[in-house]
Each structure stands twice: as structure tokens, then as C-alpha cells.
């Protein structure tokens, strides 16, 4: 009787372990996605600031060369 219960028990334990592994990867991917989204938002914000600074310098250089 014990030998017939070992197979299904090992199968259930194996399926639970595989499910736990998939859950772990799902949670890890969601965490990484949130970090990537935060980095993308910061990059877009910093890019806008840099563009504004470069435009400011270009406008001042053009104004200086037009006066001469």
C-alpha cells in the first residue's frame, strides 16, 4: 500500500515546486519591470532638462554672434 502512494505524492510535490518556481519568476519579473519603468521615467525627465539647457546655450551663442 505504501509503494502505491509514493508516486502520486512525489508528483504532487514536484508540481508544487514547479508552481512555486513560476511564481518566484513572475514576482521577480514584475519587480524588474517596475525598476525599468522608473529608470525610463527618470531618463525622459533628465533628457528634457538637458535639451532645455542645450537650447538655452544655443540661443545665447546665436544672440552673441548676431550682435557682431
PDB file of N, CA, C and O in Angstrom:
ATOM      1  N   UNK A   1       0.816  -1.191   0.000  1.00  0.00           N
ATOM      2  CA  UNK A   1       0.000   0.000   0.000  1.00  0.00           C
ATOM      3  C   UNK A   1       0.861   1.257   0.000  1.00  0.00           C
ATOM      4  O   UNK A   1       0.509   2.246  -0.643  1.00  0.00           O
ATOM      5  N   UNK A   2       1.984   1.231   0.712  1.00  0.00           N
ATOM      6  CA  UNK A   2       2.835   2.419   0.766  1.00  0.00           C
ATOM      7  C   UNK A   2       3.492   2.704  -0.582  1.00  0.00           C
ATOM      8  O   UNK A   2       3.668   3.867  -0.947  1.00  0.00           O
ATOM      9  N   UNK A   3       3.848   1.682  -1.311  1.00  0.00           N
ATOM     10  CA  UNK A   3       4.519   1.886  -2.590  1.00  0.00           C
ATOM     11  C   UNK A   3       3.608   2.576  -3.603  1.00  0.00           C
ATOM     12  O   UNK A   3       4.099   3.312  -4.459  1.00  0.00           O
ATOM     13  N   UNK A   4       2.341   2.367  -3.531  1.00  0.00           N
ATOM     14  CA  UNK A   4       1.433   2.986  -4.487  1.00  0.00           C
ATOM     15  C   UNK A   4       1.197   4.471  -4.165  1.00  0.00           C
ATOM     16  O   UNK A   4       0.778   5.219  -5.050  1.00  0.00           O
ATOM     17  N   UNK A   5       1.449   4.912  -2.941  1.00  0.00           N
ATOM     18  CA  UNK A   5       1.249   6.310  -2.556  1.00  0.00           C
ATOM     19  C   UNK A   5       2.476   7.176  -2.835  1.00  0.00           C
ATOM     20  O   UNK A   5       2.351   8.400  -2.893  1.00  0.00           O
ATOM     21  N   UNK A   6       3.643   6.585  -3.009  1.00  0.00           N
ATOM     22  CA  UNK A   6       4.871   7.361  -3.189  1.00  0.00           C
ATOM     23  C   UNK A   6       4.868   8.093  -4.528  1.00  0.00           C
ATOM     24  O   UNK A   6       5.261   9.258  -4.596  1.00  0.00           O
ATOM     25  N   UNK A   7       4.434   7.434  -5.578  1.00  0.00           N
ATOM     26  CA  UNK A   7       4.421   8.041  -6.909  1.00  0.00           C
ATOM     27  C   UNK A   7       3.548   9.287  -6.987  1.00  0.00           C
ATOM     28  O   UNK A   7       4.038  10.343  -7.387  1.00  0.00           O
ATOM     29  N   UNK A   8       2.279   9.201  -6.619  1.00  0.00           N
ATOM     30  CA  UNK A   8       1.421  10.391  -6.659  1.00  0.00           C
ATOM     31  C   UNK A   8       1.882  11.494  -5.701  1.00  0.00           C
ATOM     32  O   UNK A   8       1.742  12.681  -5.997  1.00  0.00           O
ATOM     33  N   UNK A   9       2.430  11.092  -4.553  1.00  0.00           N
ATOM     34  CA  UNK A   9       2.921  12.086  -3.598  1.00  0.00           C
ATOM     35  C   UNK A   9       4.098  12.858  -4.175  1.00  0.00           C
ATOM     36  O   UNK A   9       4.158  14.081  -4.051  1.00  0.00           O
ATOM     37  N   UNK A  10       5.030  12.155  -4.802  1.00  0.00           N
ATOM     38  CA  UNK A  10       6.176  12.822  -5.434  1.00  0.00           C
ATOM     39  C   UNK A  10       5.722  13.701  -6.596  1.00  0.00           C
ATOM     40  O   UNK A  10       6.292  14.769  -6.820  1.00  0.00           O
ATOM     41  N   UNK A  11       4.721  13.275  -7.323  1.00  0.00           N
ATOM     42  CA  UNK A  11       4.181  14.068  -8.424  1.00  0.00           C
ATOM     43  C   UNK A  11       3.568  15.370  -7.908  1.00  0.00           C
ATOM     44  O   UNK A  11       3.789  16.434  -8.486  1.00  0.00           O
ATOM     45  N   UNK A  12       2.816  15.287  -6.845  1.00  0.00           N
ATOM     46  CA  UNK A  12       2.191  16.483  -6.265  1.00  0.00           C
ATOM     47  C   UNK A  12       3.263  17.434  -5.735  1.00  0.00           C
ATOM     48  O   UNK A  12       3.179  18.643  -5.946  1.00  0.00           O
ATOM     49  N   UNK A  13       4.260  16.897  -5.054  1.00  0.00           N
ATOM     50  CA  UNK A  13       5.345  17.740  -4.534  1.00  0.00           C
ATOM     51  C   UNK A  13       6.101  18.399  -5.684  1.00  0.00           C
ATOM     52  O   UNK A  13       6.456  19.575  -5.607  1.00  0.00           O
ATOM     53  N   UNK A  14       6.345  17.639  -6.749  1.00  0.00           N
ATOM     54  CA  UNK A  14       7.029  18.195  -7.918  1.00  0.00           C
ATOM     55  C   UNK A  14       6.229  19.317  -8.560  1.00  0.00           C
ATOM     56  O   UNK A  14       6.791  20.349  -8.929  1.00  0.00           O
ATOM     57  N   UNK A  15       4.925  19.123  -8.696  1.00  0.00           N
ATOM     58  CA  UNK A  15       4.075  20.159  -9.289  1.00  0.00           C
ATOM     59  C   UNK A  15       4.026  21.406  -8.414  1.00  0.00           C
ATOM     60  O   UNK A  15       4.013  22.526  -8.924  1.00  0.00           O
ATOM     61  N   UNK A  16       3.998  21.212  -7.110  1.00  0.00           N
ATOM     62  CA  UNK A  16       4.004  22.367  -6.197  1.00  0.00           C
ATOM     63  C   UNK A  16       5.316  23.133  -6.323  1.00  0.00           C
ATOM     64  O   UNK A  16       5.316  24.364  -6.331  1.00  0.00           O
ATOM     65  N   UNK A  17       6.437  22.414  -6.421  1.00  0.00           N
ATOM     66  CA  UNK A  17       7.742  23.075  -6.582  1.00  0.00           C
ATOM     67  C   UNK A  17       7.824  23.839  -7.904  1.00  0.00           C
ATOM     68  O   UNK A  17       8.356  24.948  -7.947  1.00  0.00           O
ATOM     69  N   UNK A  18       7.307  23.257  -8.966  1.00  0.00           N
ATOM     70  CA  UNK A  18       7.310  23.947 -10.265  1.00  0.00           C
ATOM     71  C   UNK A  18       6.424  25.189 -10.204  1.00  0.00           C
ATOM     72  O   UNK A  18       6.789  26.235 -10.741  1.00  0.00           O
ATOM     73  N   UNK A  19       5.258  25.083  -9.550  1.00  0.00           N
ATOM     74  CA  UNK A  19       4.378  26.245  -9.389  1.00  0.00           C
ATOM     75  C   UNK A  19       5.049  27.344  -8.578  1.00  0.00           C
ATOM     76  O   UNK A  19       4.926  28.525  -8.902  1.00  0.00           O
ATOM     77  N   UNK A  20       5.759  26.953  -7.522  1.00  0.00           N
ATOM     78  CA  UNK A  20       6.474  27.941  -6.704  1.00  0.00           C
ATOM     79  C   UNK A  20       7.573  28.614  -7.511  1.00  0.00           C
ATOM     80  O   UNK A  20       7.803  29.814  -7.361  1.00  0.00           O
ATOM     81  N   UNK A  21       8.251  27.862  -8.357  1.00  0.00           N
ATOM     82  CA  UNK A  21       9.303  28.428  -9.203  1.00  0.00           C
ATOM     83  C   UNK A  21       8.726  29.439 -10.184  1.00  0.00           C
ATOM     84  O   UNK A  21       9.292  30.514 -10.381  1.00  0.00           O
ATOM     85  N   UNK A  22       7.602  29.092 -10.798  1.00  0.00           N
ATOM     86  CA  UNK A  22       6.953  30.034 -11.718  1.00  0.00           C
ATOM     87  C   UNK A  22       6.488  31.296 -10.984  1.00  0.00           C
ATOM     88  O   UNK A  22       6.617  32.400 -11.512  1.00  0.00           O
ATOM     89  N   UNK A  23       5.955  31.140  -9.785  1.00  0.00           N
ATOM     90  CA  UNK A  23       5.522  32.298  -9.002  1.00  0.00           C
ATOM     91  C   UNK A  23       6.713  33.185  -8.659  1.00  0.00           C
ATOM     92  O   UNK A  23       6.609  34.410  -8.719  1.00  0.00           O
ATOM     93  N   UNK A  24       7.829  32.585  -8.305  1.00  0.00           N
ATOM     94  CA  UNK A  24       9.044  33.347  -7.988  1.00  0.00           C
ATOM     95  C   UNK A  24       9.509  34.164  -9.198  1.00  0.00           C
ATOM     96  O   UNK A  24       9.823  35.348  -9.068  1.00  0.00           O
ATOM     97  N   UNK A  25       9.550  33.532 -10.366  1.00  0.00           N
ATOM     98  CA  UNK A  25       9.978  34.244 -11.570  1.00  0.00           C
ATOM     99  C   UNK A  25       8.989  35.349 -11.935  1.00  0.00           C
ATOM    100  O   UNK A  25       9.403  36.419 -12.383  1.00  0.00           O
ATOM    101  N   UNK A  26       7.702  35.111 -11.755  1.00  0.00           N
ATOM    102  CA  UNK A  26       6.696  36.124 -12.052  1.00  0.00           C
ATOM    103  C   UNK A  26       6.884  37.349 -11.159  1.00  0.00           C
ATOM    104  O   UNK A  26       6.822  38.483 -11.634  1.00  0.00           O
ATOM    105  N   UNK A  27       7.111  37.119  -9.878  1.00  0.00           N
ATOM    106  CA  UNK A  27       7.323  38.226  -8.946  1.00  0.00           C
ATOM    107  C   UNK A  27       8.615  38.964  -9.272  1.00  0.00           C
ATOM    108  O   UNK A  27       8.655  40.194  -9.227  1.00  0.00           O
ATOM    109  N   UNK A  28       9.666  38.225  -9.599  1.00  0.00           N
ATOM    110  CA  UNK A  28      10.945  38.852  -9.937  1.00  0.00           C
ATOM    111  C   UNK A  28      10.836  39.714 -11.183  1.00  0.00           C
ATOM    112  O   UNK A  28      11.389  40.813 -11.233  1.00  0.00           O
ATOM    113  N   UNK A  29      10.131  39.222 -12.183  1.00  0.00           N
ATOM    114  CA  UNK A  29       9.974  39.981 -13.426  1.00  0.00           C
ATOM    115  C   UNK A  29       9.161  41.246 -13.174  1.00  0.00           C
ATOM    116  O   UNK A  29       9.473  42.294 -13.740  1.00  0.00           O
ATOM    117  N   UNK A  30       8.129  41.173 -12.340  1.00  0.00           N
ATOM    118  CA  UNK A  30       7.343  42.362 -12.027  1.00  0.00           C
ATOM    119  C   UNK A  30       8.179  43.405 -11.294  1.00  0.00           C
ATOM    120  O   UNK A  30       8.044  44.598 -11.561  1.00  0.00           O
ATOM    121  N   UNK A  31       9.037  42.977 -10.378  1.00  0.00           N
ATOM    122  CA  UNK A  31       9.918  43.919  -9.679  1.00  0.00           C
ATOM    123  C   UNK A  31      10.869  44.600 -10.656  1.00  0.00           C
ATOM    124  O   UNK A  31      11.073  45.813 -10.600  1.00  0.00           O
ATOM    125  N   UNK A  32      11.449  43.799 -11.554  1.00  0.00           N
ATOM    126  CA  UNK A  32      12.365  44.371 -12.538  1.00  0.00           C
ATOM    127  C   UNK A  32      11.637  45.329 -13.475  1.00  0.00           C
ATOM    128  O   UNK A  32      12.191  46.357 -13.862  1.00  0.00           O
ATOM    129  N   UNK A  33      10.410  45.002 -13.837  1.00  0.00           N
ATOM    130  CA  UNK A  33       9.631  45.880 -14.717  1.00  0.00           C
ATOM    131  C   UNK A  33       9.386  47.232 -14.056  1.00  0.00           C
ATOM    132  O   UNK A  33       9.474  48.270 -14.712  1.00  0.00           O
ATOM    133  N   UNK A  34       9.082  47.223 -12.767  1.00  0.00           N
ATOM    134  CA  UNK A  34       8.869  48.484 -12.049  1.00  0.00           C
ATOM    135  C   UNK A  34      10.148  49.310 -12.020  1.00  0.00           C
ATOM    136  O   UNK A  34      10.097  50.529 -12.179  1.00  0.00           O
ATOM    137  N   UNK A  35      11.290  48.664 -11.819  1.00  0.00           N
ATOM    138  CA  UNK A  35      12.562  49.382 -11.812  1.00  0.00           C
ATOM    139  C   UNK A  35      12.868  49.972 -13.187  1.00  0.00           C
ATOM    140  O   UNK A  35      13.336  51.106 -13.290  1.00  0.00           O
ATOM    141  N   UNK A  36      12.605  49.206 -14.236  1.00  0.00           N
ATOM    142  CA  UNK A  36      12.853  49.690 -15.600  1.00  0.00           C
ATOM    143  C   UNK A  36      11.956  50.873 -15.920  1.00  0.00           C
ATOM    144  O   UNK A  36      12.402  51.835 -16.545  1.00  0.00           O
ATOM    145  N   UNK A  37      10.691  50.816 -15.498  1.00  0.00           N
ATOM    146  CA  UNK A  37       9.775  51.928 -15.737  1.00  0.00           C
ATOM    147  C   UNK A  37      10.245  53.183 -15.015  1.00  0.00           C
ATOM    148  O   UNK A  37      10.145  54.284 -15.557  1.00  0.00           O
ATOM    149  N   UNK A  38      10.756  53.026 -13.794  1.00  0.00           N
ATOM    150  CA  UNK A  38      11.268  54.177 -13.047  1.00  0.00           C
ATOM    151  C   UNK A  38      12.496  54.760 -13.734  1.00  0.00           C
ATOM    152  O   UNK A  38      12.644  55.980 -13.804  1.00  0.00           O
ATOM    153  N   UNK A  39      13.369  53.912 -14.236  1.00  0.00           N
ATOM    154  CA  UNK A  39      14.557  54.391 -14.941  1.00  0.00           C
ATOM    155  C   UNK A  39      14.168  55.104 -16.230  1.00  0.00           C
ATOM    156  O   UNK A  39      14.755  56.131 -16.570  1.00  0.00           O
ATOM    157  N   UNK A  40      13.189  54.574 -16.948  1.00  0.00           N
ATOM    158  CA  UNK A  40      12.734  55.226 -18.182  1.00  0.00           C
ATOM    159  C   UNK A  40      12.141  56.594 -17.889  1.00  0.00           C
ATOM    160  O   UNK A  40      12.392  57.546 -18.628  1.00  0.00           O
ATOM    161  N   UNK A  41      11.367  56.704 -16.832  1.00  0.00           N
ATOM    162  CA  UNK A  41      10.767  57.992 -16.485  1.00  0.00           C
ATOM    163  C   UNK A  41      11.846  58.995 -16.108  1.00  0.00           C
ATOM    164  O   UNK A  41      11.780  60.155 -16.515  1.00  0.00           O
ATOM    165  N   UNK A  42      12.837  58.566 -15.339  1.00  0.00           N
ATOM    166  CA  UNK A  42      13.932  59.459 -14.956  1.00  0.00           C
ATOM    167  C   UNK A  42      14.736  59.869 -16.185  1.00  0.00           C
ATOM    168  O   UNK A  42      15.166  61.018 -16.285  1.00  0.00           O
ATOM    169  N   UNK A  43      14.941  58.957 -17.110  1.00  0.00           N
ATOM    170  CA  UNK A  43      15.697  59.269 -18.326  1.00  0.00           C
ATOM    171  C   UNK A  43      14.965  60.302 -19.172  1.00  0.00           C
ATOM    172  O   UNK A  43      15.583  61.232 -19.689  1.00  0.00           O
ATOM    173  N   UNK A  44      13.667  60.145 -19.315  1.00  0.00           N
ATOM    174  CA  UNK A  44      12.884  61.106 -20.095  1.00  0.00           C
ATOM    175  C   UNK A  44      12.934  62.488 -19.439  1.00  0.00           C
ATOM    176  O   UNK A  44      13.086  63.499 -20.124  1.00  0.00           O
ATOM    177  N   UNK A  45      12.807  62.526 -18.118  1.00  0.00           N
ATOM    178  CA  UNK A  45      12.850  63.803 -17.400  1.00  0.00           C
ATOM    179  C   UNK A  45      14.216  64.464 -17.537  1.00  0.00           C
ATOM    180  O   UNK A  45      14.304  65.663 -17.799  1.00  0.00           O
ATOM    181  N   UNK A  46      15.282  63.684 -17.360  1.00  0.00           N
ATOM    182  CA  UNK A  46      16.629  64.234 -17.481  1.00  0.00           C
ATOM    183  C   UNK A  46      16.927  64.678 -18.910  1.00  0.00           C
ATOM    184  O   UNK A  46      17.606  65.682 -19.123  1.00  0.00           O
ATOM    185  N   UNK A  47      16.425  63.935 -19.877  1.00  0.00           N
ATOM    186  CA  UNK A  47      16.627  64.300 -21.276  1.00  0.00           C
ATOM    187  C   UNK A  47      15.964  65.638 -21.588  1.00  0.00           C
ATOM    188  O   UNK A  47      16.522  66.459 -22.317  1.00  0.00           O
ATOM    189  N   UNK A  48      14.782  65.852 -21.040  1.00  0.00           N
ATOM    190  CA  UNK A  48      14.099  67.139 -21.236  1.00  0.00           C
ATOM    191  C   UNK A  48      14.872  68.281 -20.617  1.00  0.00           C
ATOM    192  O   UNK A  48      14.968  69.358 -21.206  1.00  0.00           O
ATOM    193  N   UNK A  49      15.425  68.062 -19.435  1.00  0.00           N
ATOM    194  CA  UNK A  49      16.217  69.104 -18.773  1.00  0.00           C
ATOM    195  C   UNK A  49      17.478  69.414 -19.568  1.00  0.00           C
ATOM    196  O   UNK A  49      17.838  70.580 -19.731  1.00  0.00           O
ATOM    197  N   UNK A  50      18.144  68.391 -20.056  1.00  0.00           N
ATOM    198  CA  UNK A  50      19.370  68.592 -20.838  1.00  0.00           C
ATOM    199  C   UNK A  50      19.052  69.326 -22.131  1.00  0.00           C
ATOM    200  O   UNK A  50      19.804  70.210 -22.540  1.00  0.00           O
ATOM    201  N   UNK A  51      17.959  68.974 -22.772  1.00  0.00           N
ATOM    202  CA  UNK A  51      17.557  69.664 -24.002  1.00  0.00           C
ATOM    203  C   UNK A  51      17.290  71.141 -23.732  1.00  0.00           C
ATOM    204  O   UNK A  51      17.656  71.993 -24.542  1.00  0.00           O
ATOM    205  N   UNK A  52      16.663  71.451 -22.613  1.00  0.00           N
ATOM    206  CA  UNK A  52      16.394  72.852 -22.275  1.00  0.00           C
ATOM    207  C   UNK A  52      17.698  73.613 -22.048  1.00  0.00           C
ATOM    208  O   UNK A  52      17.824  74.761 -22.473  1.00  0.00           O
ATOM    209  N   UNK A  53      18.653  72.994 -21.393  1.00  0.00           N
ATOM    210  CA  UNK A  53      19.953  73.645 -21.145  1.00  0.00           C
ATOM    211  C   UNK A  53      20.683  73.871 -22.458  1.00  0.00           C
ATOM    212  O   UNK A  53      21.221  74.954 -22.690  1.00  0.00           O
ATOM    213  N   UNK A  54      20.708  72.857 -23.324  1.00  0.00           N
ATOM    214  CA  UNK A  54      21.392  72.993 -24.612  1.00  0.00           C
ATOM    215  C   UNK A  54      20.723  74.068 -25.458  1.00  0.00           C
ATOM    216  O   UNK A  54      21.411  74.852 -26.111  1.00  0.00           O
ATOM    217  N   UNK A  55      19.411  74.118 -25.457  1.00  0.00           N
ATOM    218  CA  UNK A  55      18.700  75.155 -26.210  1.00  0.00           C
ATOM    219  C   UNK A  55      19.016  76.545 -25.658  1.00  0.00           C
ATOM    220  O   UNK A  55      19.143  77.504 -26.419  1.00  0.00           O
ATOM    221  N   UNK A  56      19.142  76.652 -24.338  1.00  0.00           N
ATOM    222  CA  UNK A  56      19.495  77.935 -23.722  1.00  0.00           C
ATOM    223  C   UNK A  56      20.872  78.395 -24.195  1.00  0.00           C
ATOM    224  O   UNK A  56      21.046  79.547 -24.590  1.00  0.00           O
ATOM    225  N   UNK A  57      21.853  77.482 -24.151  1.00  0.00           N
ATOM    226  CA  UNK A  57      23.202  77.844 -24.599  1.00  0.00           C
ATOM    227  C   UNK A  57      23.221  78.186 -26.085  1.00  0.00           C
ATOM    228  O   UNK A  57      23.889  79.138 -26.488  1.00  0.00           O
ATOM    229  N   UNK A  58      22.509  77.433 -26.894  1.00  0.00           N
ATOM    230  CA  UNK A  58      22.465  77.719 -28.327  1.00  0.00           C
ATOM    231  C   UNK A  58      21.828  79.079 -28.591  1.00  0.00           C
ATOM    232  O   UNK A  58      22.295  79.832 -29.446  1.00  0.00           O
ATOM    233  N   UNK A  59      20.781  79.386 -27.873  1.00  0.00           N
ATOM    234  CA  UNK A  59      20.133  80.693 -28.058  1.00  0.00           C
ATOM    235  C   UNK A  59      21.072  81.822 -27.678  1.00  0.00           C
ATOM    236  O   UNK A  59      21.132  82.841 -28.366  1.00  0.00           O
ATOM    237  N   UNK A  60      21.815  81.647 -26.574  1.00  0.00           N
ATOM    238  CA  UNK A  60      22.759  82.696 -26.174  1.00  0.00           C
ATOM    239  C   UNK A  60      23.916  82.820 -27.149  1.00  0.00           C
ATOM    240  O   UNK A  60      24.362  83.931 -27.435  1.00  0.00           O
ATOM    241  N   UNK A  61      24.408  81.707 -27.664  1.00  0.00           N
ATOM    242  CA  UNK A  61      25.500  81.784 -28.647  1.00  0.00           C
ATOM    243  C   UNK A  61      25.028  82.441 -29.929  1.00  0.00           C
ATOM    244  O   UNK A  61      25.757  83.238 -30.519  1.00  0.00           O
ATOM    245  N   UNK A  62      23.819  82.121 -30.368  1.00  0.00           N
ATOM    246  CA  UNK A  62      23.275  82.750 -31.571  1.00  0.00           C
ATOM    247  C   UNK A  62      23.054  84.236 -31.360  1.00  0.00           C
ATOM    248  O   UNK A  62      23.281  85.031 -32.272  1.00  0.00           O
ATOM    249  N   UNK A  63      22.614  84.621 -30.171  1.00  0.00           N
ATOM    250  CA  UNK A  63      22.409  86.046 -29.880  1.00  0.00           C
ATOM    251  C   UNK A  63      23.729  86.799 -29.866  1.00  0.00           C
ATOM    252  O   UNK A  63      23.782  87.955 -30.286  1.00  0.00           O
ATOM    253  N   UNK A  64      24.791  86.168 -29.391  1.00  0.00           N
ATOM    254  CA  UNK A  64      26.111  86.800 -29.347  1.00  0.00           C
ATOM    255  C   UNK A  64      26.694  86.947 -30.740  1.00  0.00           C
ATOM    256  O   UNK A  64      27.306  87.971 -31.045  1.00  0.00           O
ATOM    257  N   UNK A  65      26.519  85.956 -31.582  1.00  0.00           N
ATOM    258  CA  UNK A  65      27.077  86.035 -32.927  1.00  0.00           C
ATOM    259  C   UNK A  65      26.264  86.998 -33.806  1.00  0.00           C
ATOM    260  O   UNK A  65      26.813  87.566 -34.750  1.00  0.00           O
ATOM    261  N   UNK A  66      24.986  87.191 -33.521  1.00  0.00           N
ATOM    262  CA  UNK A  66      24.171  88.130 -34.298  1.00  0.00           C
ATOM    263  C   UNK A  66      24.547  89.573 -33.965  1.00  0.00           C
ATOM    264  O   UNK A  66      24.402  90.450 -34.816  1.00  0.00           O
ATOM    265  N   UNK A  67      25.022  89.838 -32.759  1.00  0.00           N
ATOM    266  CA  UNK A  67      25.385  91.202 -32.376  1.00  0.00           C
ATOM    267  C   UNK A  67      26.650  91.675 -33.064  1.00  0.00           C
ATOM    268  O   UNK A  67      26.826  92.872 -33.287  1.00  0.00           O
ATOM    269  N   UNK A  68      27.529  90.753 -33.400  1.00  0.00           N
ATOM    270  CA  UNK A  68      28.825  91.135 -34.005  1.00  0.00           C
ATOM    271  C   UNK A  68      28.688  91.488 -35.412  1.00  0.00           C
ATOM    272  O   UNK A  68      29.676  91.830 -36.062  1.00  0.00           O
TER     273      UNK A  68
END
